[in-house]
Amino acid sequence: MNNESKSFWILSVVGVVFGYVSFLLNKSLQSSIIPLVLAIVVLYASATVLRKILKVNEKMKWFMSNGGWVYVFLWFVTWIIFYNL
């Protein structure tokens, strides 16, 4: 599996997991802005960790095109699904 695929799948799983975590934070804090800010921070932190794991010297644009947008989409969809239960 190449680095692009690894980045895509790891960020996809992190997006779903953090979507649920955002739901729990939203439920306990009664604020919608804190999970949004934390989702952005987690995306940046995930890219930093993936940079070291995959040993790539790419910029954030590479991570956004190789799973970052999917992370944002899955995070948002997961958060909305659990929020509406």
C-alpha positions, 0 to 999 in steps of 0.5 A: 500500500502506498503512502497516499492510501495509508494517509487516506485510510488513517485520516478516514478512521480518525474522522469517524472516531473524532466525529463521535468524540465531538458529539460527546464533547458537544453533549457535555459542554453544550457548545458547538464551537469547541468540537469544531476547533478541536477537529481542526487541531486534530486534523493538523496533529494527525498530519504531523503524526502521519508525516513522521510515521510515513516518513514524507516531507509533504506540506498540509496541501498533500494531506488535505488531498490524500484524506484530509477532505474525507476526514472533514466530511466523515467527521461532520457526518458522524457528528451530525448522525450522533447529534440527531439520535 
